[in-house]
Amino acid sequence: DHIDYMVKLIGIDHVGISSDFDGGGGIKGWADASETFNVTLELVKRGYSEPEIEKLWGGNLLRVLDEVQEYALSQ
């Protein structure tokens, strides 16, 4: 639900998924790294496309890092 909310609020190009299993996150179905696939499965069930899921699982972060690097090199 949080991912849907953020995507609706700021757009798919500005949302990313991350995890921290040091102490648990309290997300039912994603108690540890072995259950990460459950998040992707839920995104598919909610109608997210493969390109959108790629953005959420790191594509957006990599794009921003590339943009930052490009800017830094231009200075």
Predicted model as a PDB file, atoms N, CA, C, CB and O in Angstrom, pLDDT in the B-factor column:
MODEL        1                                                                  
ATOM      1  N   ASP A   1       0.819  -1.195   0.000  1.00 92.00           N  
ATOM      2  CA  ASP A   1       0.000   0.000   0.000  1.00 92.00           C  
ATOM      3  C   ASP A   1       0.868   1.267   0.000  1.00 92.00           C  
ATOM      4  CB  ASP A   1      -0.934  -0.006   1.209  1.00 92.00           C  
ATOM      5  O   ASP A   1       0.529   2.265  -0.637  1.00 92.00           O  
ATOM      6  N   HIS A   2       1.994   1.208   0.726  1.00 91.00           N  
ATOM      7  CA  HIS A   2       2.874   2.377   0.796  1.00 91.00           C  
ATOM      8  C   HIS A   2       3.478   2.689  -0.579  1.00 91.00           C  
ATOM      9  CB  HIS A   2       3.997   2.143   1.830  1.00 91.00           C  
ATOM     10  O   HIS A   2       3.589   3.852  -0.966  1.00 91.00           O  
ATOM     11  N   ILE A   3       3.857   1.660  -1.294  1.00 95.00           N  
ATOM     12  CA  ILE A   3       4.415   1.866  -2.629  1.00 95.00           C  
ATOM     13  C   ILE A   3       3.356   2.496  -3.538  1.00 95.00           C  
ATOM     14  CB  ILE A   3       4.925   0.523  -3.228  1.00 95.00           C  
ATOM     15  O   ILE A   3       3.641   3.466  -4.240  1.00 95.00           O  
ATOM     16  N   ASP A   4       2.151   1.956  -3.528  1.00 97.00           N  
ATOM     17  CA  ASP A   4       1.061   2.531  -4.330  1.00 97.00           C  
ATOM     18  C   ASP A   4       0.846   4.001  -3.979  1.00 97.00           C  
ATOM     19  CB  ASP A   4      -0.247   1.740  -4.115  1.00 97.00           C  
ATOM     20  O   ASP A   4       0.681   4.842  -4.863  1.00 97.00           O  
ATOM     21  N   TYR A   5       0.850   4.299  -2.693  1.00 98.00           N  
ATOM     22  CA  TYR A   5       0.626   5.679  -2.237  1.00 98.00           C  
ATOM     23  C   TYR A   5       1.702   6.613  -2.777  1.00 98.00           C  
ATOM     24  CB  TYR A   5       0.600   5.742  -0.700  1.00 98.00           C  
ATOM     25  O   TYR A   5       1.395   7.685  -3.298  1.00 98.00           O  
ATOM     26  N   MET A   6       2.963   6.204  -2.652  1.00 97.00           N  
ATOM     27  CA  MET A   6       4.061   7.057  -3.097  1.00 97.00           C  
ATOM     28  C   MET A   6       4.061   7.211  -4.623  1.00 97.00           C  
ATOM     29  CB  MET A   6       5.403   6.482  -2.624  1.00 97.00           C  
ATOM     30  O   MET A   6       4.310   8.303  -5.134  1.00 97.00           O  
ATOM     31  N   VAL A   7       3.787   6.135  -5.342  1.00 98.00           N  
ATOM     32  CA  VAL A   7       3.736   6.218  -6.797  1.00 98.00           C  
ATOM     33  C   VAL A   7       2.637   7.185  -7.224  1.00 98.00           C  
ATOM     34  CB  VAL A   7       3.502   4.822  -7.417  1.00 98.00           C  
ATOM     35  O   VAL A   7       2.832   7.988  -8.137  1.00 98.00           O  
ATOM     36  N   LYS A   8       1.487   7.110  -6.566  1.00 98.00           N  
ATOM     37  CA  LYS A   8       0.388   8.018  -6.892  1.00 98.00           C  
ATOM     38  C   LYS A   8       0.745   9.458  -6.524  1.00 98.00           C  
ATOM     39  CB  LYS A   8      -0.898   7.587  -6.164  1.00 98.00           C  
ATOM     40  O   LYS A   8       0.385  10.390  -7.243  1.00 98.00           O  
ATOM     41  N   LEU A   9       1.448   9.640  -5.413  1.00 98.00           N  
ATOM     42  CA  LEU A   9       1.772  10.977  -4.924  1.00 98.00           C  
ATOM     43  C   LEU A   9       2.863  11.662  -5.747  1.00 98.00           C  
ATOM     44  CB  LEU A   9       2.203  10.899  -3.481  1.00 98.00           C  
ATOM     45  O   LEU A   9       2.721  12.831  -6.107  1.00 98.00           O  
ATOM     46  N   ILE A  10       3.957  10.942  -6.051  1.00 98.00           N  
ATOM     47  CA  ILE A  10       5.098  11.605  -6.692  1.00 98.00           C  
ATOM     48  C   ILE A  10       5.515  10.996  -8.026  1.00 98.00           C  
ATOM     49  CB  ILE A  10       6.262  11.580  -5.771  1.00 98.00           C  
ATOM     50  O   ILE A  10       6.365  11.557  -8.717  1.00 98.00           O  
ATOM     51  N   GLY A  11       4.937   9.868  -8.395  1.00 98.00           N  
ATOM     52  CA  GLY A  11       5.236   9.269  -9.691  1.00 98.00           C  
ATOM     53  C   GLY A  11       6.234   8.134  -9.613  1.00 98.00           C  
ATOM     54  O   GLY A  11       7.111   8.117  -8.749  1.00 98.00           O  
ATOM     55  N   ILE A  12       6.091   7.187 -10.521  1.00 98.00           N  
ATOM     56  CA  ILE A  12       6.886   5.963 -10.555  1.00 98.00           C  
ATOM     57  C   ILE A  12       8.386   6.246 -10.698  1.00 98.00           C  
ATOM     58  CB  ILE A  12       6.420   5.077 -11.697  1.00 98.00           C  
ATOM     59  O   ILE A  12       9.207   5.448 -10.248  1.00 98.00           O  
ATOM     60  N   ASP A  13       8.749   7.372 -11.317  1.00 97.00           N  
ATOM     61  CA  ASP A  13      10.161   7.674 -11.543  1.00 97.00           C  
ATOM     62  C   ASP A  13      10.885   8.178 -10.294  1.00 97.00           C  
ATOM     63  CB  ASP A  13      10.286   8.696 -12.635  1.00 97.00           C  
ATOM     64  O   ASP A  13      12.086   8.444 -10.340  1.00 97.00           O  
ATOM     65  N   HIS A  14      10.163   8.310  -9.181  1.00 97.00           N  
ATOM     66  CA  HIS A  14      10.750   8.874  -7.973  1.00 97.00           C  
ATOM     67  C   HIS A  14      10.595   7.969  -6.753  1.00 97.00           C  
ATOM     68  CB  HIS A  14      10.130  10.210  -7.688  1.00 97.00           C  
ATOM     69  O   HIS A  14      10.751   8.427  -5.621  1.00 97.00           O  
ATOM     70  N   VAL A  15      10.295   6.708  -6.968  1.00 97.00           N  
ATOM     71  CA  VAL A  15      10.067   5.768  -5.875  1.00 97.00           C  
ATOM     72  C   VAL A  15      11.020   4.590  -6.025  1.00 97.00           C  
ATOM     73  CB  VAL A  15       8.590   5.284  -5.850  1.00 97.00           C  
ATOM     74  O   VAL A  15      11.264   4.115  -7.134  1.00 97.00           O  
ATOM     75  N   GLY A  16      11.552   4.126  -4.905  1.00 96.00           N  
ATOM     76  CA  GLY A  16      12.402   2.944  -4.903  1.00 96.00           C  
ATOM     77  C   GLY A  16      12.104   2.078  -3.706  1.00 96.00           C  
ATOM     78  O   GLY A  16      11.594   2.552  -2.691  1.00 96.00           O  
ATOM     79  N   ILE A  17      12.424   0.802  -3.828  1.00 93.00           N  
ATOM     80  CA  ILE A  17      12.211  -0.151  -2.751  1.00 93.00           C  
ATOM     81  C   ILE A  17      13.563  -0.523  -2.173  1.00 93.00           C  
ATOM     82  CB  ILE A  17      11.447  -1.413  -3.250  1.00 93.00           C  
ATOM     83  O   ILE A  17      14.533  -0.746  -2.898  1.00 93.00           O  
ATOM     84  N   SER A  18      13.605  -0.583  -0.862  1.00 87.00           N  
ATOM     85  CA  SER A  18      14.813  -1.017  -0.169  1.00 87.00           C  
ATOM     86  C   SER A  18      14.386  -1.832   1.041  1.00 87.00           C  
ATOM     87  CB  SER A  18      15.706   0.201   0.252  1.00 87.00           C  
ATOM     88  O   SER A  18      13.204  -1.881   1.380  1.00 87.00           O  
ATOM     89  N   SER A  19      15.336  -2.459   1.679  1.00 83.00           N  
ATOM     90  CA  SER A  19      15.009  -3.241   2.864  1.00 83.00           C  
ATOM     91  C   SER A  19      16.120  -3.114   3.886  1.00 83.00           C  
ATOM     92  CB  SER A  19      14.777  -4.716   2.501  1.00 83.00           C  
ATOM     93  O   SER A  19      17.257  -2.772   3.562  1.00 83.00           O  
ATOM     94  N   ASP A  20      15.766  -3.395   5.115  1.00 77.00           N  
ATOM     95  CA  ASP A  20      16.728  -3.430   6.206  1.00 77.00           C  
ATOM     96  C   ASP A  20      16.225  -4.493   7.176  1.00 77.00           C  
ATOM     97  CB  ASP A  20      16.890  -2.011   6.907  1.00 77.00           C  
ATOM     98  O   ASP A  20      15.270  -4.269   7.920  1.00 77.00           O  
ATOM     99  N   PHE A  21      16.869  -5.630   7.159  1.00 72.00           N  
ATOM    100  CA  PHE A  21      16.403  -6.736   7.993  1.00 72.00           C  
ATOM    101  C   PHE A  21      17.133  -6.795   9.331  1.00 72.00           C  
ATOM    102  CB  PHE A  21      16.577  -8.050   7.257  1.00 72.00           C  
ATOM    103  O   PHE A  21      17.141  -7.836   9.989  1.00 72.00           O  
ATOM    104  N   ASP A  22      17.737  -5.698   9.731  1.00 69.00           N  
ATOM    105  CA  ASP A  22      18.404  -5.613  11.027  1.00 69.00           C  
ATOM    106  C   ASP A  22      17.365  -5.194  12.065  1.00 69.00           C  
ATOM    107  CB  ASP A  22      19.610  -4.603  10.988  1.00 69.00           C  
ATOM    108  O   ASP A  22      17.248  -4.013  12.394  1.00 69.00           O  
ATOM    109  N   GLY A  23      16.631  -6.144  12.567  1.00 62.00           N  
ATOM    110  CA  GLY A  23      15.605  -5.843  13.541  1.00 62.00           C  
ATOM    111  C   GLY A  23      14.205  -6.005  13.004  1.00 62.00           C  
ATOM    112  O   GLY A  23      13.239  -5.874  13.755  1.00 62.00           O  
ATOM    113  N   GLY A  24      14.071  -6.285  11.730  1.00 61.00           N  
ATOM    114  CA  GLY A  24      12.749  -6.533  11.151  1.00 61.00           C  
ATOM    115  C   GLY A  24      12.055  -5.262  10.748  1.00 61.00           C  
ATOM    116  O   GLY A  24      12.265  -4.208  11.349  1.00 61.00           O  
ATOM    117  N   GLY A  25      11.227  -5.361   9.730  1.00 65.00           N  
ATOM    118  CA  GLY A  25      10.513  -4.199   9.230  1.00 65.00           C  
ATOM    119  C   GLY A  25       9.032  -4.259   9.484  1.00 65.00           C  
ATOM    120  O   GLY A  25       8.317  -3.285   9.251  1.00 65.00           O  
ATOM    121  N   GLY A  26       8.560  -5.396   9.961  1.00 73.00           N  
ATOM    122  CA  GLY A  26       7.154  -5.513  10.285  1.00 73.00           C  
ATOM    123  C   GLY A  26       6.232  -5.634   9.091  1.00 73.00           C  
ATOM    124  O   GLY A  26       5.040  -5.346   9.204  1.00 73.00           O  
ATOM    125  N   ILE A  27       6.754  -6.054   7.950  1.00 81.00           N  
ATOM    126  CA  ILE A  27       5.916  -6.213   6.763  1.00 81.00           C  
ATOM    127  C   ILE A  27       5.565  -7.687   6.621  1.00 81.00           C  
ATOM    128  CB  ILE A  27       6.635  -5.679   5.479  1.00 81.00           C  
ATOM    129  O   ILE A  27       6.440  -8.526   6.404  1.00 81.00           O  
ATOM    130  N   LYS A  28       4.288  -7.991   6.743  1.00 84.00           N  
ATOM    131  CA  LYS A  28       3.829  -9.370   6.628  1.00 84.00           C  
ATOM    132  C   LYS A  28       4.181  -9.918   5.246  1.00 84.00           C  
ATOM    133  CB  LYS A  28       2.306  -9.464   6.880  1.00 84.00           C  
ATOM    134  O   LYS A  28       3.855  -9.305   4.230  1.00 84.00           O  
ATOM    135  N   GLY A  29       4.839 -11.057   5.212  1.00 85.00           N  
ATOM    136  CA  GLY A  29       5.232 -11.672   3.958  1.00 85.00           C  
ATOM    137  C   GLY A  29       6.613 -11.271   3.475  1.00 85.00           C  
ATOM    138  O   GLY A  29       7.071 -11.745   2.435  1.00 85.00           O  
ATOM    139  N   TRP A  30       7.293 -10.385   4.234  1.00 87.00           N  
ATOM    140  CA  TRP A  30       8.645  -9.953   3.866  1.00 87.00           C  
ATOM    141  C   TRP A  30       9.489  -9.831   5.133  1.00 87.00           C  
ATOM    142  CB  TRP A  30       8.611  -8.595   3.088  1.00 87.00           C  
ATOM    143  O   TRP A  30      10.007  -8.766   5.467  1.00 87.00           O  
ATOM    144  N   ALA A  31       9.604 -10.953   5.815  1.00 83.00           N  
ATOM    145  CA  ALA A  31      10.317 -10.976   7.092  1.00 83.00           C  
ATOM    146  C   ALA A  31      11.825 -11.014   6.928  1.00 83.00           C  
ATOM    147  CB  ALA A  31       9.876 -12.160   7.902  1.00 83.00           C  
ATOM    148  O   ALA A  31      12.560 -10.581   7.816  1.00 83.00           O  
ATOM    149  N   ASP A  32      12.293 -11.532   5.792  1.00 82.00           N  
ATOM    150  CA  ASP A  32      13.730 -11.599   5.535  1.00 82.00           C  
ATOM    151  C   ASP A  32      13.962 -11.635   4.028  1.00 82.00           C  
ATOM    152  CB  ASP A  32      14.368 -12.844   6.226  1.00 82.00           C  
ATOM    153  O   ASP A  32      13.015 -11.629   3.242  1.00 82.00           O  
ATOM    154  N   ALA A  33      15.228 -11.673   3.641  1.00 83.00           N  
ATOM    155  CA  ALA A  33      15.579 -11.596   2.222  1.00 83.00           C  
ATOM    156  C   ALA A  33      14.975 -12.734   1.400  1.00 83.00           C  
ATOM    157  CB  ALA A  33      17.082 -11.604   2.065  1.00 83.00           C  
ATOM    158  O   ALA A  33      14.719 -12.573   0.206  1.00 83.00           O  
ATOM    159  N   SER A  34      14.751 -13.866   2.028  1.00 87.00           N  
ATOM    160  CA  SER A  34      14.199 -15.007   1.285  1.00 87.00           C  
ATOM    161  C   SER A  34      12.778 -14.749   0.803  1.00 87.00           C  
ATOM    162  CB  SER A  34      14.222 -16.256   2.151  1.00 87.00           C  
ATOM    163  O   SER A  34      12.298 -15.444  -0.092  1.00 87.00           O  
ATOM    164  N   GLU A  35      12.105 -13.777   1.372  1.00 88.00           N  
ATOM    165  CA  GLU A  35      10.723 -13.464   0.991  1.00 88.00           C  
ATOM    166  C   GLU A  35      10.609 -12.242   0.077  1.00 88.00           C  
ATOM    167  CB  GLU A  35       9.896 -13.236   2.232  1.00 88.00           C  
ATOM    168  O   GLU A  35       9.502 -11.770  -0.182  1.00 88.00           O  
ATOM    169  N   THR A  36      11.722 -11.732  -0.408  1.00 89.00           N  
ATOM    170  CA  THR A  36      11.707 -10.543  -1.254  1.00 89.00           C  
ATOM    171  C   THR A  36      10.845 -10.737  -2.497  1.00 89.00           C  
ATOM    172  CB  THR A  36      13.122 -10.175  -1.661  1.00 89.00           C  
ATOM    173  O   THR A  36      10.182  -9.801  -2.944  1.00 89.00           O  
ATOM    174  N   PHE A  37      10.850 -11.939  -3.054  1.00 94.00           N  
ATOM    175  CA  PHE A  37      10.029 -12.218  -4.241  1.00 94.00           C  
ATOM    176  C   PHE A  37       8.559 -11.893  -3.982  1.00 94.00           C  
ATOM    177  CB  PHE A  37      10.175 -13.693  -4.662  1.00 94.00           C  
ATOM    178  O   PHE A  37       7.845 -11.516  -4.911  1.00 94.00           O  
ATOM    179  N   ASN A  38       8.098 -12.031  -2.751  1.00 94.00           N  
ATOM    180  CA  ASN A  38       6.703 -11.730  -2.435  1.00 94.00           C  
ATOM    181  C   ASN A  38       6.342 -10.288  -2.773  1.00 94.00           C  
ATOM    182  CB  ASN A  38       6.432 -11.996  -0.963  1.00 94.00           C  
ATOM    183  O   ASN A  38       5.214 -10.011  -3.181  1.00 94.00           O  
ATOM    184  N   VAL A  39       7.285  -9.373  -2.608  1.00 94.00           N  
ATOM    185  CA  VAL A  39       7.030  -7.967  -2.927  1.00 94.00           C  
ATOM    186  C   VAL A  39       6.828  -7.821  -4.435  1.00 94.00           C  
ATOM    187  CB  VAL A  39       8.203  -7.062  -2.438  1.00 94.00           C  
ATOM    188  O   VAL A  39       5.886  -7.164  -4.878  1.00 94.00           O  
ATOM    189  N   THR A  40       7.705  -8.427  -5.211  1.00 96.00           N  
ATOM    190  CA  THR A  40       7.568  -8.369  -6.667  1.00 96.00           C  
ATOM    191  C   THR A  40       6.257  -9.004  -7.117  1.00 96.00           C  
ATOM    192  CB  THR A  40       8.752  -9.069  -7.347  1.00 96.00           C  
ATOM    193  O   THR A  40       5.563  -8.459  -7.975  1.00 96.00           O  
ATOM    194  N   LEU A  41       5.923 -10.134  -6.550  1.00 97.00           N  
ATOM    195  CA  LEU A  41       4.670 -10.809  -6.888  1.00 97.00           C  
ATOM    196  C   LEU A  41       3.473  -9.907  -6.598  1.00 97.00           C  
ATOM    197  CB  LEU A  41       4.541 -12.128  -6.106  1.00 97.00           C  
ATOM    198  O   LEU A  41       2.543  -9.839  -7.401  1.00 97.00           O  
ATOM    199  N   GLU A  42       3.488  -9.224  -5.475  1.00 96.00           N  
ATOM    200  CA  GLU A  42       2.388  -8.316  -5.139  1.00 96.00           C  
ATOM    201  C   GLU A  42       2.315  -7.147  -6.115  1.00 96.00           C  
ATOM    202  CB  GLU A  42       2.549  -7.792  -3.710  1.00 96.00           C  
ATOM    203  O   GLU A  42       1.224  -6.710  -6.480  1.00 96.00           O  
ATOM    204  N   LEU A  43       3.469  -6.640  -6.539  1.00 97.00           N  
ATOM    205  CA  LEU A  43       3.466  -5.557  -7.525  1.00 97.00           C  
ATOM    206  C   LEU A  43       2.834  -6.024  -8.835  1.00 97.00           C  
ATOM    207  CB  LEU A  43       4.900  -5.051  -7.777  1.00 97.00           C  
ATOM    208  O   LEU A  43       2.060  -5.291  -9.451  1.00 97.00           O  
ATOM    209  N   VAL A  44       3.163  -7.237  -9.256  1.00 98.00           N  
ATOM    210  CA  VAL A  44       2.556  -7.802 -10.471  1.00 98.00           C  
ATOM    211  C   VAL A  44       1.044  -7.917 -10.288  1.00 98.00           C  
ATOM    212  CB  VAL A  44       3.169  -9.195 -10.802  1.00 98.00           C  
ATOM    213  O   VAL A  44       0.278  -7.551 -11.180  1.00 98.00           O  
ATOM    214  N   LYS A  45       0.620  -8.423  -9.138  1.00 98.00           N  
ATOM    215  CA  LYS A  45      -0.817  -8.560  -8.867  1.00 98.00           C  
ATOM    216  C   LYS A  45      -1.531  -7.215  -8.907  1.00 98.00           C  
ATOM    217  CB  LYS A  45      -1.039  -9.219  -7.509  1.00 98.00           C  
ATOM    218  O   LYS A  45      -2.702  -7.140  -9.279  1.00 98.00           O  
ATOM    219  N   ARG A  46      -0.830  -6.162  -8.527  1.00 98.00           N  
ATOM    220  CA  ARG A  46      -1.432  -4.826  -8.497  1.00 98.00           C  
ATOM    221  C   ARG A  46      -1.352  -4.123  -9.847  1.00 98.00           C  
ATOM    222  CB  ARG A  46      -0.756  -3.976  -7.442  1.00 98.00           C  
ATOM    223  O   ARG A  46      -1.794  -2.981  -9.977  1.00 98.00           O  
ATOM    224  N   GLY A  47      -0.793  -4.792 -10.850  1.00 98.00           N  
ATOM    225  CA  GLY A  47      -0.809  -4.245 -12.194  1.00 98.00           C  
ATOM    226  C   GLY A  47       0.424  -3.483 -12.632  1.00 98.00           C  
ATOM    227  O   GLY A  47       0.420  -2.855 -13.690  1.00 98.00           O  
ATOM    228  N   TYR A  48       1.480  -3.529 -11.834  1.00 98.00           N  
ATOM    229  CA  TYR A  48       2.715  -2.861 -12.255  1.00 98.00           C  
ATOM    230  C   TYR A  48       3.343  -3.648 -13.401  1.00 98.00           C  
ATOM    231  CB  TYR A  48       3.717  -2.727 -11.063  1.00 98.00           C  
ATOM    232  O   TYR A  48       3.359  -4.879 -13.386  1.00 98.00           O  
ATOM    233  N   SER A  49       3.858  -2.928 -14.391  1.00 98.00           N  
ATOM    234  CA  SER A  49       4.506  -3.562 -15.531  1.00 98.00           C  
ATOM    235  C   SER A  49       5.950  -3.927 -15.170  1.00 98.00           C  
ATOM    236  CB  SER A  49       4.468  -2.630 -16.769  1.00 98.00           C  
ATOM    237  O   SER A  49       6.486  -3.463 -14.165  1.00 98.00           O  
ATOM    238  N   GLU A  50       6.561  -4.758 -16.000  1.00 98.00           N  
ATOM    239  CA  GLU A  50       7.959  -5.130 -15.764  1.00 98.00           C  
ATOM    240  C   GLU A  50       8.882  -3.907 -15.745  1.00 98.00           C  
ATOM    241  CB  GLU A  50       8.426  -6.114 -16.837  1.00 98.00           C  
ATOM    242  O   GLU A  50       9.725  -3.807 -14.854  1.00 98.00           O  
ATOM    243  N   PRO A  51       8.750  -2.970 -16.701  1.00 98.00           N  
ATOM    244  CA  PRO A  51       9.604  -1.773 -16.637  1.00 98.00           C  
ATOM    245  C   PRO A  51       9.384  -0.947 -15.359  1.00 98.00           C  
ATOM    246  CB  PRO A  51       9.346  -0.896 -17.855  1.00 98.00           C  
ATOM    247  O   PRO A  51      10.334  -0.382 -14.817  1.00 98.00           O  
ATOM    248  N   GLU A  52       8.156  -0.878 -14.888  1.00 98.00           N  
ATOM    249  CA  GLU A  52       7.882  -0.147 -13.648  1.00 98.00           C  
ATOM    250  C   GLU A  52       8.520  -0.847 -12.452  1.00 98.00           C  
ATOM    251  CB  GLU A  52       6.366  -0.006 -13.430  1.00 98.00           C  
ATOM    252  O   GLU A  52       9.091  -0.196 -11.577  1.00 98.00           O  
ATOM    253  N   ILE A  53       8.423  -2.162 -12.418  1.00 98.00           N  
ATOM    254  CA  ILE A  53       9.020  -2.923 -11.317  1.00 98.00           C  
ATOM    255  C   ILE A  53      10.536  -2.772 -11.343  1.00 98.00           C  
ATOM    256  CB  ILE A  53       8.625  -4.417 -11.402  1.00 98.00           C  
ATOM    257  O   ILE A  53      11.165  -2.675 -10.289  1.00 98.00           O  
ATOM    258  N   GLU A  54      11.124  -2.752 -12.528  1.00 98.00           N  
ATOM    259  CA  GLU A  54      12.574  -2.537 -12.633  1.00 98.00           C  
ATOM    260  C   GLU A  54      12.962  -1.183 -12.057  1.00 98.00           C  
ATOM    261  CB  GLU A  54      13.033  -2.636 -14.099  1.00 98.00           C  
ATOM    262  O   GLU A  54      13.985  -1.067 -11.383  1.00 98.00           O  
ATOM    263  N   LYS A  55      12.153  -0.159 -12.316  1.00 98.00           N  
ATOM    264  CA  LYS A  55      12.425   1.166 -11.748  1.00 98.00           C  
ATOM    265  C   LYS A  55      12.399   1.112 -10.225  1.00 98.00           C  
ATOM    266  CB  LYS A  55      11.399   2.197 -12.259  1.00 98.00           C  
ATOM    267  O   LYS A  55      13.284   1.653  -9.562  1.00 98.00           O  
ATOM    268  N   LEU A  56      11.385   0.458  -9.679  1.00 98.00           N  
ATOM    269  CA  LEU A  56      11.231   0.384  -8.227  1.00 98.00           C  
ATOM    270  C   LEU A  56      12.366  -0.393  -7.559  1.00 98.00           C  
ATOM    271  CB  LEU A  56       9.901  -0.258  -7.883  1.00 98.00           C  
ATOM    272  O   LEU A  56      12.801  -0.033  -6.465  1.00 98.00           O  
ATOM    273  N   TRP A  57      12.843  -1.448  -8.203  1.00 97.00           N  
ATOM    274  CA  TRP A  57      13.874  -2.313  -7.638  1.00 97.00           C  
ATOM    275  C   TRP A  57      15.286  -1.858  -7.997  1.00 97.00           C  
ATOM    276  CB  TRP A  57      13.666  -3.731  -8.106  1.00 97.00           C  
ATOM    277  O   TRP A  57      16.193  -2.689  -8.052  1.00 97.00           O  
ATOM    278  N   GLY A  58      15.492  -0.610  -8.236  1.00 96.00           N  
ATOM    279  CA  GLY A  58      16.853  -0.126  -8.408  1.00 96.00           C  
ATOM    280  C   GLY A  58      17.074   0.719  -9.637  1.00 96.00           C  
ATOM    281  O   GLY A  58      18.042   1.478  -9.691  1.00 96.00           O  
ATOM    282  N   GLY A  59      16.211   0.614 -10.621  1.00 97.00           N  
ATOM    283  CA  GLY A  59      16.385   1.398 -11.835  1.00 97.00           C  
ATOM    284  C   GLY A  59      16.385   2.894 -11.584  1.00 97.00           C  
ATOM    285  O   GLY A  59      17.190   3.625 -12.160  1.00 97.00           O  
ATOM    286  N   ASN A  60      15.482   3.351 -10.726  1.00 98.00           N  
ATOM    287  CA  ASN A  60      15.436   4.781 -10.419  1.00 98.00           C  
ATOM    288  C   ASN A  60      16.708   5.226  -9.703  1.00 98.00           C  
ATOM    289  CB  ASN A  60      14.204   5.107  -9.559  1.00 98.00           C  
ATOM    290  O   ASN A  60      17.260   6.282 -10.012  1.00 98.00           O  
ATOM    291  N   LEU A  61      17.164   4.437  -8.763  1.00 97.00           N  
ATOM    292  CA  LEU A  61      18.386   4.777  -8.035  1.00 97.00           C  
ATOM    293  C   LEU A  61      19.576   4.839  -8.985  1.00 97.00           C  
ATOM    294  CB  LEU A  61      18.652   3.756  -6.917  1.00 97.00           C  
ATOM    295  O   LEU A  61      20.368   5.780  -8.929  1.00 97.00           O  
ATOM    296  N   LEU A  62      19.704   3.850  -9.849  1.00 97.00           N  
ATOM    297  CA  LEU A  62      20.822   3.834 -10.791  1.00 97.00           C  
ATOM    298  C   LEU A  62      20.762   5.025 -11.744  1.00 97.00           C  
ATOM    299  CB  LEU A  62      20.826   2.528 -11.586  1.00 97.00           C  
ATOM    300  O   LEU A  62      21.795   5.603 -12.084  1.00 97.00           O  
ATOM    301  N   ARG A  63      19.559   5.390 -12.173  1.00 97.00           N  
ATOM    302  CA  ARG A  63      19.400   6.548 -13.051  1.00 97.00           C  
ATOM    303  C   ARG A  63      19.868   7.824 -12.357  1.00 97.00           C  
ATOM    304  CB  ARG A  63      17.936   6.692 -13.490  1.00 97.00           C  
ATOM    305  O   ARG A  63      20.580   8.633 -12.951  1.00 97.00           O  
ATOM    306  N   VAL A  64      19.470   8.000 -11.112  1.00 96.00           N  
ATOM    307  CA  VAL A  64      19.861   9.197 -10.362  1.00 96.00           C  
ATOM    308  C   VAL A  64      21.372   9.217 -10.138  1.00 96.00           C  
ATOM    309  CB  VAL A  64      19.119   9.257  -9.009  1.00 96.00           C  
ATOM    310  O   VAL A  64      22.005  10.263 -10.283  1.00 96.00           O  
ATOM    311  N   LEU A  65      21.948   8.082  -9.789  1.00 97.00           N  
ATOM    312  CA  LEU A  65      23.399   8.034  -9.607  1.00 97.00           C  
ATOM    313  C   LEU A  65      24.129   8.389 -10.891  1.00 97.00           C  
ATOM    314  CB  LEU A  65      23.830   6.651  -9.131  1.00 97.00           C  
ATOM    315  O   LEU A  65      25.131   9.102 -10.853  1.00 97.00           O  
ATOM    316  N   ASP A  66      23.645   7.906 -12.023  1.00 97.00           N  
ATOM    317  CA  ASP A  66      24.249   8.252 -13.312  1.00 97.00           C  
ATOM    318  C   ASP A  66      24.135   9.750 -13.578  1.00 97.00           C  
ATOM    319  CB  ASP A  66      23.583   7.459 -14.450  1.00 97.00           C  
ATOM    320  O   ASP A  66      25.090  10.370 -14.047  1.00 97.00           O  
ATOM    321  N   GLU A  67      22.983  10.333 -13.286  1.00 96.00           N  
ATOM    322  CA  GLU A  67      22.792  11.759 -13.498  1.00 96.00           C  
ATOM    323  C   GLU A  67      23.709  12.585 -12.606  1.00 96.00           C  
ATOM    324  CB  GLU A  67      21.344  12.137 -13.246  1.00 96.00           C  
ATOM    325  O   GLU A  67      24.263  13.592 -13.048  1.00 96.00           O  
ATOM    326  N   VAL A  68      23.871  12.170 -11.365  1.00 97.00           N  
ATOM    327  CA  VAL A  68      24.759  12.860 -10.440  1.00 97.00           C  
ATOM    328  C   VAL A  68      26.206  12.782 -10.917  1.00 97.00           C  
ATOM    329  CB  VAL A  68      24.631  12.268  -9.036  1.00 97.00           C  
ATOM    330  O   VAL A  68      26.940  13.770 -10.879  1.00 97.00           O  
ATOM    331  N   GLN A  69      26.601  11.603 -11.361  1.00 97.00           N  
ATOM    332  CA  GLN A  69      27.964  11.418 -11.859  1.00 97.00           C  
ATOM    333  C   GLN A  69      28.206  12.287 -13.096  1.00 97.00           C  
ATOM    334  CB  GLN A  69      28.223   9.931 -12.190  1.00 97.00           C  
ATOM    335  O   GLN A  69      29.256  12.918 -13.222  1.00 97.00           O  
ATOM    336  N   GLU A  70      27.237  12.316 -13.998  1.00 96.00           N  
ATOM    337  CA  GLU A  70      27.367  13.121 -15.203  1.00 96.00           C  
ATOM    338  C   GLU A  70      27.510  14.598 -14.842  1.00 96.00           C  
ATOM    339  CB  GLU A  70      26.157  12.909 -16.127  1.00 96.00           C  
ATOM    340  O   GLU A  70      28.339  15.306 -15.413  1.00 96.00           O  
ATOM    341  N   TYR A  71      26.702  15.052 -13.896  1.00 96.00           N  
ATOM    342  CA  TYR A  71      26.772  16.448 -13.454  1.00 96.00           C  
ATOM    343  C   TYR A  71      28.131  16.734 -12.817  1.00 96.00           C  
ATOM    344  CB  TYR A  71      25.634  16.762 -12.455  1.00 96.00           C  
ATOM    345  O   TYR A  71      28.753  17.756 -13.107  1.00 96.00           O  
ATOM    346  N   ALA A  72      28.585  15.838 -11.958  1.00 97.00           N  
ATOM    347  CA  ALA A  72      29.873  16.048 -11.276  1.00 97.00           C  
ATOM    348  C   ALA A  72      31.011  16.140 -12.279  1.00 97.00           C  
ATOM    349  CB  ALA A  72      30.149  14.913 -10.276  1.00 97.00           C  
ATOM    350  O   ALA A  72      31.923  16.949 -12.108  1.00 97.00           O  
ATOM    351  N   LEU A  73      30.971  15.332 -13.308  1.00 96.00           N  
ATOM    352  CA  LEU A  73      32.043  15.357 -14.314  1.00 96.00           C  
ATOM    353  C   LEU A  73      32.006  16.611 -15.182  1.00 96.00           C  
ATOM    354  CB  LEU A  73      31.950  14.129 -15.200  1.00 96.00           C  
ATOM    355  O   LEU A  73      33.015  16.998 -15.772  1.00 96.00           O  
ATOM    356  N   SER A  74      30.835  17.241 -15.255  1.00 96.00           N  
ATOM    357  CA  SER A  74      30.694  18.436 -16.093  1.00 96.00           C  
ATOM    358  C   SER A  74      31.143  19.706 -15.366  1.00 96.00           C  
ATOM    359  CB  SER A  74      29.246  18.588 -16.546  1.00 96.00           C  
ATOM    360  O   SER A  74      31.236  20.767 -15.983  1.00 96.00           O  
ATOM    361  N   GLN A  75      31.411  19.613 -14.107  1.00 92.00           N  
ATOM    362  CA  GLN A  75      31.774  20.806 -13.314  1.00 92.00           C  
ATOM    363  C   GLN A  75      33.249  21.089 -13.340  1.00 92.00           C  
ATOM    364  CB  GLN A  75      31.331  20.644 -11.884  1.00 92.00           C  
ATOM    365  O   GLN A  75      33.703  22.053 -12.724  1.00 92.00           O  
TER     366      GLN A  75                                                      
ENDMDL                                                                          
END                                                                             
